[in-house]
Each structure stands twice: as C-alpha cells, then as structure tokens.
Amino acid sequence: MSKTANINIRIEPSVKQSAEDLFGSFGISVTDAINIFLRTSIMEGGFPFIIKQPQYNTETLAAMEEARRISRDPNAPSYSSMEDLKKALLQD
C-alpha cells in the first residue's frame, strides 16, 4: 500500500452530508472524490472547471446600479406593506 497524507478541512455539516450523499450515489467516498479532484487538477495544471465572476448584460448592470442608487437615496419612497406599494402603483 502506498503512503498517504492527511488533509483536514472545515466545512458546514450540511455540505459534508450532501457531499457524502452525492458521492455515495456514485459508489465513492468523499475522500475518493477529493483524490479525483486533486489528481485531475494536477493533470490539467489548474482547476478542472472554469471559475469566473458572473457576467451580466448591459441592461442587468443598469438595473443593479439603479437599485443601488435608490437604496442610498433617503428621499426614495418606501412602503411598510405590500398593500401600500400596490396602492402607490395604481395611483401612477
């Protein structure tokens, strides 16, 4: 048997359980899955999948900026209930 080294990681219990359930359905352990990930990363010279920031189109970026602007505006209308919001929308 070849030598092994231990790696200790901290994860949320629910993540651990979900991973055990997922990899168990493939007939492998979390340890096996981590070994596959590490070996594939080494073979590919990096992550075996693309890691990137989400890309948004111009319209979405504009809507996000508008939401930020409105949230900082102390004069922007606010509503204490959905009913108040509906009334304001119907008045316009």
FIRO-309940 format. One line per field, with one value per residue: x, y, z of N, C-alpha, C in turn; residue in one letter. Coordinates in Angstrom, 1 decimal. Layout:
neast <- [X; ...]
nnorth <- [Y; ...]
nup <- [Z; ...]
caeast <- [X; ...]
canorth <- [Y; ...]
caup <- [Z; ...]
ceast <- [X; ...]
cnorth <- [Y; ...]
cup <- [Z; ...]
residuo <- [A; ...]
***
This chain:
neast <- [0.8; 0.5; 2.0; 0.2; -1.1; -2.6; -5.3; -6.9; -10.0; -12.4; -15.8; -19.2; -21.6; -23.9; -23.1; -21.1; -22.7; -24.4; -22.4; -21.4; -23.8; -24.1; -21.7; -21.7; -23.8; -22.6; -21.0; -18.6; -16.4; -16.2; -13.5; -12.4; -13.5; -12.3; -9.6; -9.8; -10.5; -8.1; -6.1; -7.0; -6.8; -4.1; -3.2; -4.4; -3.3; -4.4; -7.6; -10.1; -12.3; -14.1; -13.6; -15.2; -16.2; -19.6; -21.1; -22.8; -25.4; -25.7; -28.2; -29.0; -26.8; -27.3; -29.8; -29.0; -27.3; -29.2; -30.8; -29.0; -28.5; -31.1; -31.4; -29.7; -30.8; -32.2; -34.6; -36.1; -39.2; -40.7; -42.3; -44.5; -45.9; -47.1; -49.6; -49.6; -47.7; -48.9; -51.1; -49.8; -48.7; -50.9; -51.9; -50.3]
nnorth <- [-1.2; 2.2; 5.2; 7.6; 10.9; 13.1; 15.4; 18.0; 19.5; 22.2; 22.3; 23.1; 21.1; 20.4; 20.6; 18.7; 16.4; 16.4; 16.1; 13.6; 12.1; 12.6; 11.7; 9.1; 8.1; 7.6; 5.6; 6.1; 7.5; 10.6; 11.1; 9.7; 11.2; 13.7; 13.0; 12.4; 15.0; 16.4; 15.0; 15.3; 18.1; 18.5; 17.1; 18.7; 21.1; 23.1; 24.3; 21.9; 22.9; 25.8; 28.8; 31.7; 35.2; 36.1; 37.2; 40.0; 41.3; 44.5; 45.7; 44.5; 45.2; 48.0; 48.0; 46.9; 49.0; 51.1; 50.1; 50.1; 52.9; 53.8; 52.6; 54.0; 56.5; 58.8; 60.0; 58.4; 56.7; 54.7; 51.7; 50.3; 48.1; 45.5; 46.1; 48.9; 49.5; 48.5; 50.2; 52.6; 52.1; 51.8; 54.3; 55.8]
nup <- [0.0; -0.8; 0.6; 2.5; 3.0; 5.4; 5.1; 6.7; 6.7; 7.2; 7.0; 6.5; 8.3; 6.8; 4.2; 4.1; 4.6; 2.3; 0.3; 0.9; 0.4; -2.3; -3.6; -2.6; -4.0; -6.4; -5.7; -4.4; -1.9; 0.0; 0.3; -1.9; -3.9; -3.5; -3.9; -6.7; -7.7; -6.9; -8.3; -11.0; -11.2; -11.0; -13.3; -15.3; -14.7; -13.2; -12.0; -12.6; -13.9; -15.0; -13.3; -12.6; -12.5; -12.4; -15.4; -16.5; -18.6; -20.3; -19.7; -17.3; -15.6; -15.5; -14.2; -11.8; -10.8; -10.7; -8.6; -6.5; -6.3; -5.7; -3.2; -1.6; -1.6; 0.4; 0.0; -1.5; -2.2; 0.3; 1.5; 3.9; 3.7; 1.5; 0.5; 0.6; -1.3; -3.6; -3.8; -4.3; -6.7; -8.3; -8.3; -10.0]
caeast <- [0.0; 1.3; 1.9; -0.9; -1.0; -3.9; -5.7; -8.1; -10.7; -13.6; -16.9; -20.5; -22.1; -24.9; -22.3; -20.5; -23.7; -24.8; -21.3; -21.5; -24.9; -23.9; -20.6; -22.2; -24.7; -21.7; -20.2; -17.3; -16.4; -15.7; -12.1; -12.2; -13.9; -11.3; -8.5; -10.1; -10.4; -6.7; -5.3; -7.4; -6.3; -2.6; -3.1; -4.8; -2.5; -5.3; -8.9; -10.7; -13.6; -13.9; -14.0; -15.2; -17.2; -20.8; -21.2; -24.2; -25.6; -25.8; -29.5; -28.9; -25.9; -28.0; -30.8; -28.4; -26.9; -30.4; -31.2; -28.0; -28.8; -32.4; -31.3; -28.9; -31.5; -33.1; -35.9; -36.9; -40.4; -40.7; -43.7; -44.5; -46.7; -47.3; -50.8; -49.3; -47.0; -49.9; -51.9; -49.0; -48.5; -52.2; -52.2; -49.5]
canorth <- [0.0; 3.5; 6.1; 8.6; 12.1; 13.6; 16.8; 18.3; 20.7; 22.6; 22.5; 23.0; 19.8; 20.1; 20.4; 17.3; 15.3; 16.5; 15.6; 12.1; 11.5; 12.7; 10.8; 7.7; 7.6; 7.1; 4.4; 6.5; 8.3; 12.0; 11.0; 9.3; 12.4; 14.7; 12.5; 12.6; 16.4; 16.8; 14.4; 16.0; 19.5; 18.3; 16.7; 19.9; 22.3; 24.1; 23.8; 21.1; 23.5; 27.2; 29.7; 33.1; 36.0; 36.1; 38.2; 40.5; 42.2; 46.0; 46.1; 44.0; 46.1; 49.3; 47.8; 46.8; 50.3; 51.8; 49.6; 50.7; 54.3; 54.0; 52.1; 55.0; 57.8; 58.9; 60.6; 57.4; 56.3; 53.3; 51.2; 49.4; 46.8; 45.2; 46.8; 50.3; 49.5; 48.3; 51.4; 53.6; 51.7; 52.0; 55.8; 56.4]
caup <- [0.0; -0.9; 1.8; 2.4; 3.9; 5.8; 5.0; 7.5; 6.2; 7.9; 6.2; 7.2; 8.4; 5.8; 3.0; 4.3; 4.4; 0.9; -0.5; 1.2; -0.3; -3.8; -4.0; -2.3; -5.1; -7.4; -5.2; -4.0; -0.7; -0.2; 0.2; -3.3; -4.8; -3.3; -4.7; -8.1; -7.9; -6.8; -9.4; -12.2; -11.1; -11.3; -14.7; -16.1; -14.4; -12.6; -11.6; -13.7; -14.3; -15.1; -12.2; -13.1; -11.9; -13.2; -16.4; -16.7; -19.8; -20.0; -19.0; -15.9; -14.9; -15.3; -13.2; -10.5; -10.4; -10.3; -7.3; -5.5; -6.2; -4.9; -1.8; -0.9; -1.6; 1.6; -0.5; -2.3; -1.5; 0.9; 1.9; 5.1; 3.4; 0.0; 0.1; 0.4; -2.6; -4.7; -3.9; -4.9; -8.2; -9.0; -8.4; -11.0]
ceast <- [0.9; 1.1; 0.8; -0.6; -2.4; -4.1; -6.9; -8.7; -11.9; -14.7; -18.2; -21.0; -23.1; -24.2; -21.6; -21.5; -24.2; -23.7; -21.3; -22.6; -24.7; -22.9; -21.0; -23.0; -23.8; -20.8; -18.8; -17.5; -16.0; -14.2; -11.7; -12.4; -12.8; -10.0; -8.7; -9.9; -8.9; -5.9; -5.7; -6.8; -4.8; -2.5; -3.4; -4.0; -3.3; -6.6; -9.5; -12.0; -13.3; -14.4; -14.0; -16.3; -18.4; -20.7; -22.6; -24.3; -25.8; -27.1; -29.5; -28.0; -26.6; -29.1; -30.2; -27.9; -28.0; -30.8; -30.3; -28.3; -30.1; -32.2; -30.5; -29.7; -32.5; -34.5; -36.7; -38.1; -40.2; -42.1; -43.5; -45.2; -46.8; -48.6; -50.5; -48.6; -48.0; -50.7; -51.1; -48.8; -49.8; -52.5; -51.4; -50.1]
cnorth <- [1.2; 4.3; 7.1; 9.8; 12.5; 15.0; 17.0; 19.6; 20.9; 22.9; 22.5; 21.6; 19.4; 19.9; 19.0; 16.2; 15.3; 15.9; 14.0; 11.5; 11.5; 11.7; 9.3; 7.2; 7.1; 5.9; 4.8; 7.4; 9.7; 12.0; 10.7; 10.5; 13.5; 14.3; 12.7; 14.1; 16.8; 16.3; 15.0; 17.4; 19.4; 18.0; 17.9; 21.1; 23.4; 23.4; 23.0; 21.6; 25.0; 27.9; 31.1; 33.9; 36.0; 37.3; 38.7; 41.3; 43.6; 46.3; 45.6; 44.9; 47.4; 49.1; 47.6; 48.1; 51.2; 51.4; 50.1; 52.1; 54.6; 53.6; 53.2; 56.4; 57.9; 59.5; 59.6; 56.9; 54.9; 53.0; 50.3; 48.1; 46.7; 46.0; 48.3; 50.4; 49.4; 49.6; 52.5; 53.4; 52.0; 53.5; 56.4; 56.2]
cup <- [0.0; 0.3; 1.5; 3.3; 4.3; 5.5; 5.8; 7.0; 7.1; 6.9; 7.0; 7.2; 7.2; 4.4; 3.0; 4.0; 2.9; 0.0; -0.3; 0.4; -1.8; -4.2; -3.7; -3.4; -6.3; -7.0; -4.7; -2.7; -1.0; -0.4; -1.3; -4.2; -4.7; -4.0; -6.2; -8.5; -7.9; -8.0; -10.8; -12.3; -11.5; -12.8; -15.6; -15.8; -13.8; -12.2; -12.9; -14.2; -14.3; -13.9; -12.7; -12.4; -12.9; -14.2; -16.6; -17.9; -19.3; -19.3; -17.6; -15.1; -14.6; -14.2; -11.8; -9.9; -10.0; -8.9; -6.2; -5.2; -5.4; -3.5; -1.0; -0.8; -0.5; 1.2; -1.3; -1.5; -0.9; 1.4; 3.0; 4.8; 1.9; -0.4; -0.2; -1.0; -3.7; -4.9; -4.6; -6.4; -9.0; -9.2; -9.6; -12.4]
residuo <- [M; S; K; T; A; N; I; N; I; R; I; E; P; S; V; K; Q; S; A; E; D; L; F; G; S; F; G; I; S; V; T; D; A; I; N; I; F; L; R; T; S; I; M; E; G; G; F; P; F; I; I; K; Q; P; Q; Y; N; T; E; T; L; A; A; M; E; E; A; R; R; I; S; R; D; P; N; A; P; S; Y; S; S; M; E; D; L; K; K; A; L; L; Q; D]
***
